Amino acid sequence: MRIPLIRPYLPPRTKELVCGVLDSGFYVEGPMTARFEQLVADYLGVAHVIAVDSCTDALEISLRCLGIGPGNEVITSDYTFPATLQSIILTGATAVVVDVDARSMNIDLEAVEAAITPATKAVMPVATFGNPLEYRRLERLKQKYGLYVVEDAACAFGAEYRGEKVGIQSDLTSFSLHPRKFITTARGGMITTEKAKWAEWIRSYKCFGKGMQATRADTAFEQMGANAMLPDVLSAMGVAQMEFVDEMLARRMKLARRYLNLLQDVDGVCLPETVEGGNHSMQSFCVFVDDRDRVMSAMRNNGIEAQIGTYAMHMHKAFLDNEHVRFESSMSNSRWAFDHCLSLPLYHEMTDAEQDDVVDCLESAVASKNT
Ligand SMILES: Cc1ncc(COP(=O)(O)O)c(C=O)c1O
């Protein structure tokens, strides 16, 4: 594609840092992962950051950390990536799936409240495309029903809510480091929390259940665990990007604002809405158009890699007739979002000319449909 959806940005020091790890011979759980975690903790202003091998694992481990499993229900969003539901199902709990809000595309909190039962232990809301959640309303629900909030913030690194970075508001928050994400280590995830007890449990779990304070080899393994560590070679990529994070985010915001200006008066193109009091991370710049598949093909035929936004879970065989999934509420907003959402190219080194090209191509594709 002439203009890809994403082109990961690797700051100049990336190779030096990665090669430093290769030369050190210390590839897993070494000083580079600790440095990456600390840089992220300082940036987000959160007490604990634990690097793991994917956001999918981060979500599952977060639920396990809270003791969630068979017999428990976790309420989540229909409009998301399958990993959200899969992380719940893998614990043996039931995913109770509800619709999204028509404007923010985040979970519909009224539908969440209606779906609560005595078995509900947690809500797993998704900060869709990087749009922050309505944390104040979530906090009220949490207090009223005694629930945990385990946030899927796969796309929300850098987003803010009322002046604070996303990553401190929920009990446990998971971010993705997949190549389509703002900060990428090729593969990886991060869990953030304010609670030392949970952080310690997660550090142990991701490393086969090894006690972090263990001094004796014969009794070191204190609980069940997994192999979910983030290799240091990958953490080095993350460190290089964290050294540039402010510049990278500022560039992203500038490009997103430019898109908003260029597209605001284009007939047939609906723009994304940010939650009140929030700053969107603009992980994905999504618009909504009629006849999305035809518009998307027209753009691709012109070498522009437009993409769907994300998926509506109630349309997929993996989750229909699944004994660990219960769909509640109408999914009309999720279905609408799936049918209309179009993700546009956005990456650090995108030029104004490339962006103009995307806008022109989108405009003519939408207009030709209207004639
Ligand atoms: C909302 C959401 N949750 C979870 C994931 C899974 O992330 P990972 O690929 O790091 O496991 C993704 C991936 O794109 C996502 O978009």
PDBQT file of the ligand as one rigid body, heavy atoms in Angstrom, charges set to zero:
ROOT
HETATM    1  C1  LIG A 401      -9.535  -3.819  22.553  1.00  0.00    +0.000 C 
HETATM    2  C2  LIG A 401      -8.419  -4.819  22.470  1.00  0.00    +0.000 A 
HETATM    3  N1  LIG A 401      -8.200  -5.646  23.503  1.00  0.00    +0.000 NA
HETATM    4  C3  LIG A 401      -7.196  -6.552  23.481  1.00  0.00    +0.000 A 
HETATM    5  C4  LIG A 401      -6.351  -6.656  22.398  1.00  0.00    +0.000 A 
HETATM    6  C5  LIG A 401      -5.272  -7.697  22.396  1.00  0.00    +0.000 C 
HETATM    7  O1  LIG A 401      -3.986  -7.115  22.408  1.00  0.00    +0.000 OA
HETATM    8  P1  LIG A 401      -2.691  -8.036  22.216  1.00  0.00    +0.000 P 
HETATM    9  O2  LIG A 401      -2.531  -8.239  20.740  1.00  0.00    +0.000 OA
HETATM   10  O3  LIG A 401      -1.565  -7.215  22.779  1.00  0.00    +0.000 OA
HETATM   11  O4  LIG A 401      -2.902  -9.297  22.946  1.00  0.00    +0.000 OA
HETATM   12  C6  LIG A 401      -6.533  -5.807  21.304  1.00  0.00    +0.000 A 
HETATM   13  C7  LIG A 401      -5.642  -5.900  20.131  1.00  0.00    +0.000 C 
HETATM   14  O5  LIG A 401      -5.701  -5.170  19.201  1.00  0.00    +0.000 OA
HETATM   15  C8  LIG A 401      -7.593  -4.853  21.344  1.00  0.00    +0.000 A 
HETATM   16  O6  LIG A 401      -7.816  -4.022  20.321  1.00  0.00    +0.000 OA
ENDROOT
TORSDOF 0
